[in-house]
Amino acid sequence: MPSACALCGAVQRQVVCAACAADLLRPVRRCPACALALGRHFHCPACAASPPAFDHAHTLGDYASPQDQLVLALKFGHALPLAGWLAARLAAGLPAAWAPQAAPDLIAPIPLSPQRLAARGFNQAWEIARPLALRLGLRADPVLLQRQRDTGSQRALDLAARQVNLRGAFRLTRAARFDGLHVALVDDVMTSGATLHEAAGVLKAHGAARVSVIVALRTP
């Protein structure tokens, strides 16, 4: 069946047309640790000021118009086929992004709070992580982490306030050790990185040697 491009509306065969996909996926020099576009900087000012607990980040592009509609339609419009499209594009770039490090031993989504999961009906991070793990042939755990409380919207908070708001927000759902393992966390958007930083810290505290984060889009 024909499909209307989720970004421009052009009727063709894909969820996102070739022209819009090429615009989203154009090469941008990014910080390997936090995935911010570096522009004229040689080193990342954000990581120099506040190093994240995770070791590597990979994204398709910036969370900006018009590609932000991909995430908004997925989260709030229940356009679940977009999760598979995002996962396929992420999978295409990840083997090269991880080199020379080994691929992760385990992939897990950033969890929603029980209240938000009940209201939305699905976790968009898991909807991306599940097909991503299948494409990469990696083990996935949808409930590795649990969000202990609803931290609410963080849009109006700066990085320091976000980190305070998220402190202690995550825990493992069961007793486990990740000694020497490489774990990848998946989310739809990374804004300040505070959420992923907190979740990565939990995994590092339980022995993870390396934590990568994979996000569909990154706030510039």
Backbone as a ProteinNet text record, in pm:
[ID]
protein_1_A
[PRIMARY]
MPSACALCGAVQRQVVCAACAADLLRPVRRCPACALALGRHFHCPACAASPPAFDHAHTLGDYASPQDQLVLALKFGHALPLAGWLAARLAAGLPAAWAPQAAPDLIAPIPLSPQRLAARGFNQAWEIARPLALRLGLRADPVLLQRQRDTGSQRALDLAARQVNLRGAFRLTRAARFDGLHVALVDDVMTSGATLHEAAGVLKAHGAARVSVIVALRTP
[TERTIARY]
83.7	0	87.8	47.4	122.8	122.2	222.9	235.6	262.7	206.6	236.1	356.6	456.1	574.8	535	590.4	555.9	602.9	693	746.1	688.9	686.9	642.2	507.6	458.6	328.8	330	446.2	454.2	410.1	326.2	277.4	380	432.9	531.5	527.2	635.8	626.7	679.8	749.8	815.9	744.2	773.2	718.3	771.3	898.1	961.5	1021.7	994.6	1041.4	1193.3	1250.2	1395	1455.1	1388.6	1442.3	1447.2	1340.9	1338.6	1437.6	1449.6	1545.2	1687.5	1718.9	1853.3	1884.8	1785.1	1805.9	1831.3	1755.9	1773.7	1908.7	1950.4	2068	2196.2	2194.4	2316.3	2426.4	2551.5	2660.7	2681.5	2695.2	2724	2832.6	2934.6	3040.4	2987.6	2987.7	2927.7	3025.7	3001.7	3079	3052.3	3156.2	3131.8	3073	3088.3	3037	2891.2	2852.1	2715.8	2634	2694.1	2626	2583.6	2628.9	2603	2681.8	2619.7	2693.2	2804.5	2925.7	3040.6	3060.1	3004.5	3023.9	3171.4	3217.5	3357.2	3445.2	3382.9	3460.7	3535	3654.5	3728.9	3692.3	3677.3	3633.2	3496.1	3420.1	3282.6	3282.6	3234.1	3227.7	3136.3	3026.8	2930.9	2993.5	3066.5	3129.1	3246	3313.9	3423.2	3370.1	3252.7	3193.5	3129.2	3066.4	2995.3	2998.5	3103.6	3115.1	2998.7	2938	2826.8	2875.3	2785	2817.8	2825.7	2764.1	2773.3	2898.9	2939.3	3068.1	3056	2940.5	2924.5	2777.4	2752.5	2614.3	2604.3	2493	2468.5	2327.3	2312.1	2181.1	2169.6	2045.8	2023.4	2039.9	1998.5	2002.9	1949.6	1933.4	1889.5	1737.8	1697.7	1556.1	1514.9	1481.2	1445.7	1348.5	1278.7	1182.4	1256.4	1204.4	1077	1088.8	1212.5	1225.2	1175.6	1155.8	1098.4	958.5	892.8	760	761.4	876.5	885.8	863.7	926	911.6	775.7	730.6	601.6	488	494.7	390.3	395.2	514.8	527.9	470.8	512.2	473.5	327.2	283.1	151	46.4	93.8	1	-8.7	65.2	63.5	100.9	189.4	235.3	348.2	314.1	414.1	504.1	459.1	553.3	677.7	668.4	784.9	895.1	858.4	959.6	1045.7	983.3	1058.5	1148.3	1099.9	1181.3	1301.8	1280.5	1391.6	1492.2	1442.5	1532.2	1617.2	1557.1	1631.6	1743.3	1713.8	1816.5	1926.3	1890.2	1990.1	2080.3	2019.2	2096.3	2196.7	2160.1	2249.4	2379.6	2374	2493.8	2569.2	2513	2574.5	2701.7	2711.4	2836.7	2960.3	2952.7	3066.2	3085.8	2976.9	2986.6	3052.7	3031.3	3088.3	3235.5	3279.4	3418.6	3511.9	3624.2	3672.9	3621.3	3527.7	3472.1	3379.7	3364.5	3273.8	3130.1	3042.3	2898.9	2848.5	2736.7	2683.3	2645.9	2653.7	2606.9	2456.6	2399.5	2258.9	2206	2082.2	2013.3	1890.6	1867.7	1750.9	1695.6	1564.4	1504.5	1504.5	1501.5	1473.6	1325.5	1295.5	1156.2	1074.8	945	850.3	806	751.6	690.3	563.6	520.6	397.7	277.7	268.8	156.1	158.6	277.8	287.2	270.1	322.6	305.7	157.9	85.9	-57.3	-133.8	-95.1	-165.2	-137	-11.4	27.2	-4	11	-17.6	102.4	213.6	335.4	453	571.6	695.4	763.9	770.7	828.2	974.1	1046.8	1186.9	1196.8	1105.8	1105.8	1059.7	966.9	921.9	1035.8	1133.4	1252.8	1355.9	1374.9	1478.6	1451.9	1326.1	1294.3	1334.5	1289.1	1335	1483.7	1538.6	1680.6	1763.2	1726.8	1798.3	1785.6	1667.7	1648.1	1736.8	1745.4	1828	1976.5	2017.6	2159.2	2193.8	2092.6	2116.9	2164.8	2114.1	2157.5	2044.5	2082.4	1984.5	1923.3	1793.7	1723.6	1643.3	1635.9	1558.6	1467.1	1334.4	1243	1223.6	1259	1235.2	1363.7	1476.1	1602.3	1601	1553.3	1545.3	1399.4	1378.2	1245.5	1255.8	1160.5	1154.4	1073.2	1137.6	1074.6	968.1	977.8	880	867.3	754.9	733.2	803.1	905.1	983.2	918.6	808.6	738.7	814.8	759.3	823.5	946	1053.2	1177.2	1209.6	1114.6	1141.3	1190.2	1139.8	1174.8	1299.1	1360.6	1473.3	1605.8	1708.4	1841.8	1905.6	2029.7	2093.2	2107.4	2153.9	2174	2043	1936.6	1805.9	1751.2	1775.9	1732	1802	1931.3	2006.7	1956.1	1924.7	1868.9	1732.2	1650	1515	1517	1621.3	1628.7	1705.6	1767.3	1849.8	1767.1	1813.6	1743.2	1617.3	1600.2	1476.3	1472.4	1589.5	1594.6	1654.2	1609.1	1670.8	1654.9	1732.9	1717.8	1589.8	1524.9	1402.4	1431.7	1554.3	1594.7	1743.9	1787	1928.7	2010	2111.2	2193.6	2328.5	2427	2558.3	2589.7	2660.2	2697	2848.6	2920.4	3065.5	3126.5	3197.4	3267.4	3180.3	3050.1	2958.7	2943.3	2908.5	2875.5	2723.1	2658.4	2512.3	2475	2375.8	2326.1	2187.1	2166.5	2036.5	1974.6	1846.2	1775.6	1668.7	1659.1	1552	1515.3	1402.3	1359.5	1434.5	1451.7	1518.3	1613	1730.2	1817.3	1816.9	1780.2	1778.4	1907	1911.9	2035.4	2124.2	2066.2	2139.6	2126.5	2051.5	2041.2	1974.4	1870.2	1800.8	1893.3	1961.4	2051.8	2173	2218.2	2328.5	2290.9	2173.5	2128.9	2112.9	2053.4	2034.4	2168.1	2260.3	2392.4	2466.1	2448.5	2512.4	2468.4	2340.3	2289.8	2359.3	2373.1	2438.2	2586.2	2653.4	2795	2811.1	2717.1	2724.2	2708.9	2650.3	2633.3	2731.7	2841.4	2952.6	2969.3	2876.3	2890.2	3022	3095.9	3224.3	3205.9	3099.3	3075.6	2925.7	2879	2737.9	2731.1	2663.1	2636	2491	2462.6	2323.9	2291.4	2171.1	2122.6	1991.9	1988	1868	1830.7	1702.3	1657.8	1703.6	1678.3	1713.7	1777.5	1859.2	1934.5	1904.1	1858.9	1833.9	1964.3	1970.7	2097.5	2133
-119	0	124.9	228.9	354.7	412.2	493.2	554.2	702.2	783.3	926.4	949.9	1019	1049.5	1120.8	1074.2	1132.4	1276.2	1320.6	1456.6	1552.5	1511	1604.1	1567.2	1447	1404.7	1347.1	1341.7	1285.8	1139.7	1103.3	966.1	881.9	783	692.5	562.7	485.3	352.1	343.5	445.2	436	520.7	490.4	569.2	711.8	725.2	854.7	849.2	949.4	945.4	958.9	923.7	922.7	1061.2	1163.6	1299.9	1345.4	1321.5	1360.6	1278.2	1150.6	1065	1113.6	1151.5	1200	1328.7	1414.6	1539.6	1512.2	1419.1	1383.5	1318.1	1231.6	1148.2	1207.6	1333.8	1392.9	1392.4	1368.4	1358.1	1488	1476.7	1588.9	1542.8	1623.1	1588.3	1608.7	1500.9	1502.5	1454.1	1496.7	1446.8	1297.6	1214.2	1069.9	1030.6	1117.2	1084	1121.7	1243.1	1289.8	1318.2	1306.7	1321.3	1462.9	1562.9	1700.6	1734.2	1811.2	1859.4	1952.5	1931.2	2005.7	2140.1	2156.2	2283.1	2311.3	2428.2	2465.2	2414.1	2356.7	2309.2	2181.2	2167.1	2042.1	1944.8	1998.8	1919	1968.1	1879.9	1911.6	1994.9	2118.5	2201.2	2142	2079.2	2023.2	1910.3	1820.7	1708.4	1754.8	1860.3	1914.6	1973.8	2035.1	2097.5	1995.1	1892.9	1793.3	1658.3	1578.2	1449.4	1356.4	1292.7	1202	1068.9	997	864.6	761.1	789.6	696.9	728.8	631.9	640.8	681.3	658.4	683.2	709	795.1	822.8	824.4	773.5	770.1	819.9	904.1	957.6	969.2	979.9	1001.7	1148.2	1238.3	1380	1464.1	1591.2	1686.1	1680.7	1701.2	1714.3	1857.5	1878.8	2011.7	1991.3	2096.6	2088.5	2063.2	1979.2	1906.7	1766.2	1715.8	1575.8	1546.6	1651	1626.4	1566.1	1586	1528.9	1376.2	1316.1	1170.4	1119.1	1184.6	1143.9	1184.9	1304.6	1350.9	1263.2	1224	1137.5	999.1	951.4	821.3	826.4	925	930.9	967.8	1069	1124.4	1090.9	1046.9	1007.6	857.9	782	635.8	584.8	656	613.3	513.4	392.4	293.3	248.4	247.8	212.4	301.1	421.8	509.1	452.6	378	318.9	219.9	139.4	44.6	114	224.6	299.6	360.6	420.7	479.3	372.2	256.4	147.4	100.9	90	45.1	142.7	272.2	372.3	376.1	361	354.8	232.4	118.4	-5.5	5.1	78.5	90.1	161.4	254.2	330	282.8	189.7	155.6	71.6	-29.2	-106.7	-19.2	77.4	167	259.9	302.1	393.7	326.9	196.9	127.3	91.8	79.1	40.5	144.1	100.5	-37.8	-113.4	-54.7	-124	-237	-335.1	-445.7	-398.6	-465.8	-435	-463.9	-404.1	-426.9	-573.1	-610.4	-742.2	-742.1	-623.4	-613.1	-475.1	-471.2	-346.1	-335	-214.9	-193.1	-53.5	-36.5	96.2	174.5	306	390.6	371	335.9	307.4	433.7	423.1	525.4	495.6	595.2	569.9	486.4	409.2	330.5	416.6	538.3	625.6	667	704.8	749.4	633.4	516	398.4	362.1	369.1	337.3	437.4	565.3	667.7	655.9	627.8	621.4	487	381.2	247.1	175	243	180.1	269.5	209.9	284.1	303	425.3	451.1	408.1	413.6	369.8	220.1	142.1	-2.1	-32.2	45.9	24.2	44.3	128.3	145.3	37.9	9.1	-85	-226.4	-267.7	-406.1	-438.8	-363.7	-395.2	-366.5	-271.7	-243	-364.5	-423.5	-542	-657.9	-674.7	-781.8	-761.5	-639.3	-611.4	-633.2	-603	-615.9	-753.5	-836.6	-969.1	-966	-869.4	-851.8	-883.8	-920.8	-950.9	-821.5	-823.1	-705	-741.1	-646.4	-666.3	-545.3	-562.4	-447.8	-393.6	-471.2	-427.7	-435.2	-409.2	-410.7	-305.4	-185.6	-75.6	-42.9	10.8	56.5	201	282.3	419.9	419.9	457.3	444.8	550.6	663.1	770.1	850.6	916.2	1001.9	1134.8	1163.8	1286	1407.7	1387.7	1500.7	1561.6	1665.7	1734.7	1810.8	1804.2	1872.6	1986.5	2023.9	2121.6	2255.4	2295.4	2426.9	2423.2	2305.4	2291.1	2295.7	2355.3	2350.1	2216.3	2194.3	2063.4	2027.6	2121.6	2091.8	2054	2126.4	2097.4	1963.8	1932.8	1803.7	1689.2	1704.1	1598.6	1577.6	1686	1674.1	1607.1	1646.2	1591.7	1441.5	1395.4	1255.7	1167.2	1228	1150.6	1040.6	917.5	804.1	763.5	812.9	783.5	641.6	579.2	446.3	343.6	221.4	108.7	-14.3	-117.3	-244	-312.5	-381.6	-452.5	-580.8	-629.2	-750	-741.1	-816.6	-816.4	-870.2	-796	-837.9	-768.5	-829.9	-770.5	-768	-663.1	-647.3	-636.3	-705.9	-694.8	-718.7	-616.3	-627.5	-616.6	-593.6	-593.5	-453.7	-454	-332.4	-330.4	-232.4	-221.2	-97.3	-109.3	4	42.3	171.2	225.3	297.1	278.4	335.8	431.7	547.9	642.7	713.4	781.8	850.9	982	1058.5	1189.1	1206.2	1260.7	1307.1	1458.8	1519.2	1665.6	1712.8	1711.5	1748	1626.5	1507.3	1385.2	1344.4	1421	1392.4	1257.8	1225.1	1098	981	985.5	877.5	871.4	986.3	992.1	918	943.6	879.7	728.9	687.8	545	475.3	539.9	481.2	466.1	562.8	554.4	432.8	396.4	276.4	152.5	145.4	29.1	22.9	138.3	140.6	97.4	137.7	99.8	-50.5	-117.8	-263	-334.4	-268.8	-337.1	-318.2	-249.5	-232.5	-163	-220.3	-161.7	-46.9	-52.4	49.1	62.8	185.2	211.4	302.3	255.7	336.8	380.8	495	537.9	555.8	515.2	521.5	597.3	710.7	795.6	830.1	832	866.1	1007.1	1104	1243.7	1305.7	1407.8	1477.6	1626	1681.9	1825.1	1901.7	1993.3	2064.9	2161.8
0	0	0	-71.5	-66.7	74.4	103	235.1	219.1	306.9	307.9	398	347.7	426.8	555.9	667.8	797.2	811.9	724.9	735.9	632.5	505.7	401.4	341.1	369.3	318.5	179.1	115.6	-19.7	-18.6	-114.6	-123.2	-198.1	-129.8	-189	-108.9	-104.2	-46.3	96.4	144	273	378.8	505.2	615.6	609.2	572.1	548	408.4	326.8	188.2	181.9	69.5	52.9	71.3	22.5	33	178.3	253.7	395.4	476.9	443.8	514	490.4	367.8	336.7	412.2	428.1	500.8	648.7	707.7	848.1	871.4	778.9	799.6	742.5	704	649.1	755.6	714.8	812.8	889.4	1020.2	1108.8	1205.9	1225.1	1320	1461.7	1539.9	1672.8	1777.9	1900.6	2013.7	2027.9	2032.3	2045.4	2180.2	2280.5	2413.5	2430.5	2386.2	2413.4	2288	2170.5	2041.1	2007	2081.4	2040.9	1915.2	1825.7	1709	1756	1705.4	1755.8	1687.4	1566.8	1496.8	1476.9	1523.9	1508.5	1621.7	1724.5	1839	1803.6	1857.6	1840.4	1951.7	2074.1	2187.7	2232.7	2296.9	2336.6	2464.5	2460.5	2582.4	2688.4	2647.3	2743.6	2824	2756.4	2826.3	2912.2	2867.5	2947.9	3078.3	3071.1	3190.3	3282.6	3224.4	3305.4	3233.3	3254.2	3183.2	3217.5	3118.7	3146.3	3201.6	3267.7	3320.8	3209.7	3095.3	2982.7	2901.1	2818.1	2747.9	2602.5	2542.5	2399.4	2369.7	2273.5	2233	2081.8	2032.3	1887.7	1861.4	1760.4	1724.8	1574	1526.1	1383.3	1346.3	1435.2	1401.7	1515.2	1487.4	1589.6	1610.2	1734.7	1767.6	1735.5	1610.4	1559.4	1444.1	1410.4	1300.6	1168.6	1080.4	1090.3	1148.2	1168.2	1208	1349.5	1431.2	1563.6	1553.6	1437.4	1417.8	1419.4	1387.9	1392	1533.8	1630.5	1770.1	1825.1	1792	1842.5	1791.3	1664.2	1608.4	1671.3	1701	1766.7	1908	1987.3	2128	2148.7	2076.5	2104.2	1997.4	1880.2	1774.8	1756.3	1839.1	1832.7	1693.2	1624.8	1491.9	1509.9	1552.8	1590.2	1475.1	1349.1	1242.5	1238.6	1291.1	1293.5	1382.5	1485.7	1573.5	1496.2	1412.3	1330.7	1230.7	1173.1	1077.1	1146.9	1263.8	1339.5	1379.5	1422.4	1462.4	1344.7	1226.9	1110	1074.5	1082.6	1048.9	1155	1281	1386.6	1369.2	1339.9	1324.1	1210.6	1105.5	990.4	1026	1122.1	1154.9	1276.6	1352.9	1480.6	1472.8	1385.6	1384.8	1365.2	1275.3	1253.5	1372.3	1435	1549	1668.2	1686.7	1801.7	1782	1658.4	1634.7	1698.3	1758.8	1766.8	1888.7	1965.1	2080.6	2035.8	2120.3	2090.8	2101.4	2030	2038.3	2179.4	2218.7	2353.7	2378.2	2502.9	2543.9	2566.5	2587.1	2624.4	2587.1	2538.9	2507.7	2596.9	2650.4	2736.9	2713	2722.9	2707.2	2837.3	2826.1	2941.6	2976.6	3101.3	3134.8	3159.9	3139.2	3182.2	3324.8	3390.3	3519.9	3497.5	3596.9	3580.3	3540.7	3595.9	3564.2	3416.5	3368.5	3229.8	3132.5	3168.4	3083.8	3072.2	3183.7	3181.1	3095.4	3103.1	3026.1	2877.1	2841.4	2700.3	2639	2716.5	2666.2	2609	2594.3	2543.5	2580.3	2581	2603.9	2469.8	2421.9	2289.6	2281.6	2394.8	2393.5	2366	2423.2	2397.7	2255.8	2202.8	2065.5	1966	2001.4	1918.5	1951	2078.9	2120.5	2072.9	2070.6	2034.1	1890.4	1788.6	1653	1632.6	1707.3	1696.9	1739.8	1853.3	1901.3	1802.5	1744.1	1645.9	1524.3	1475.8	1358.3	1386.5	1509.1	1544.9	1600.7	1624.7	1679.5	1823.2	1901.4	2039	2137.1	2257.2	2361.5	2413.5	2436.4	2486.2	2610	2702.1	2824.8	2842.4	2823.9	2831.1	2971.8	3074.3	3212.6	3295.5	3234.2	3309	3419.1	3383.6	3477.8	3508.6	3626.6	3667.4	3713.5	3669.1	3717.4	3845.5	3955.2	4086	4111.4	4040.8	4061.7	3934.1	3919	3803.1	3829.7	3750.6	3771.6	3707	3634.7	3574.7	3459.2	3402.2	3290.4	3339.1	3259.4	3295.4	3199.3	3117.5	3012.1	3066.2	3181.9	3235.1	3324.5	3341.5	3432.8	3358.3	3421.4	3364.2	3399.7	3350.1	3368.1	3515.3	3597.8	3739.5	3807.2	3775.3	3835	3785.5	3659.8	3607	3678.6	3700.3	3767.4	3909.4	3979.4	4114.8	4109.9	4013.8	4000.8	3971.5	3901.2	3860.3	3958	4058.8	4150.8	4216.9	4202.5	4261.6	4188.1	4064.5	3991.8	3937.5	3917.4	3855.8	3951.4	3933.2	4002.4	3914.7	3944.4	3873.1	3919.8	3828.9	3865.2	3942.3	3934.2	4006.6	4035.1	4133	4167.9	4050.4	4011.4	3898	3905.3	3840.9	3824.3	3675.4	3633.5	3492.9	3478	3565	3568.1	3430.5	3381.1	3253.9	3131.4	3146.5	3032.2	2971.4	2845.4	2770.9	2755	2813	2809	2728.6	2642.3	2564	2612.1	2635.3	2674.6	2556	2534.5	2419.9	2468.4	2401.8	2429.4	2300.3	2302.2	2180.9	2160.4	2268.6	2258.8	2377.1	2350.8	2458.2	2455.1	2566.7	2576.4	2643.4	2773.2	2844.2	2867.6	2858.9	2890.9	3036	3116.8	3259.6	3286.9	3212.6	3232.6	3204.6	3090.9	3052.5	3145	3190.7	3286.3	3415.2	3466.5	3590.2	3571.4	3460.1	3434.2	3414.3	3343.1	3322.6	3454.6	3544.3	3674.4	3753.4	3742.6	3810	3755.1	3621.7	3560.6	3597.7	3598.4	3636.8	3783.1	3869.5	4010.2	4029.7	3931.1	3937.7	3846.1	3813.2	3748.5	3600.4	3532.5	3387.5	3355	3261.2	3222.2	3124.2	3045.1	2942.9	2922.5	2909.5	2880.2	2758.7	2655.3	2537.6	2540.7	2481.1	2467.4	2319.9	2285.1	2147.4	2150.7	2084.4	2084.8	1941.9	1916.4	1782.2	1745.8	1834.8	1807	1929.7	1904.4	2010	2005.2	2117.9	2123.7	2104.2	2008.4	1982.9	2095.3
[MASK]
++++++++++++++++++++++++++++++++++++++++++++++++++++++++++++++++++++++++++++++++++++++++++++++++++++++++++++++++++++++++++++++++++++++++++++++++++++++++++++++++++++++++++++++++++++++++++++++++++++++++++++++++++++++++++++

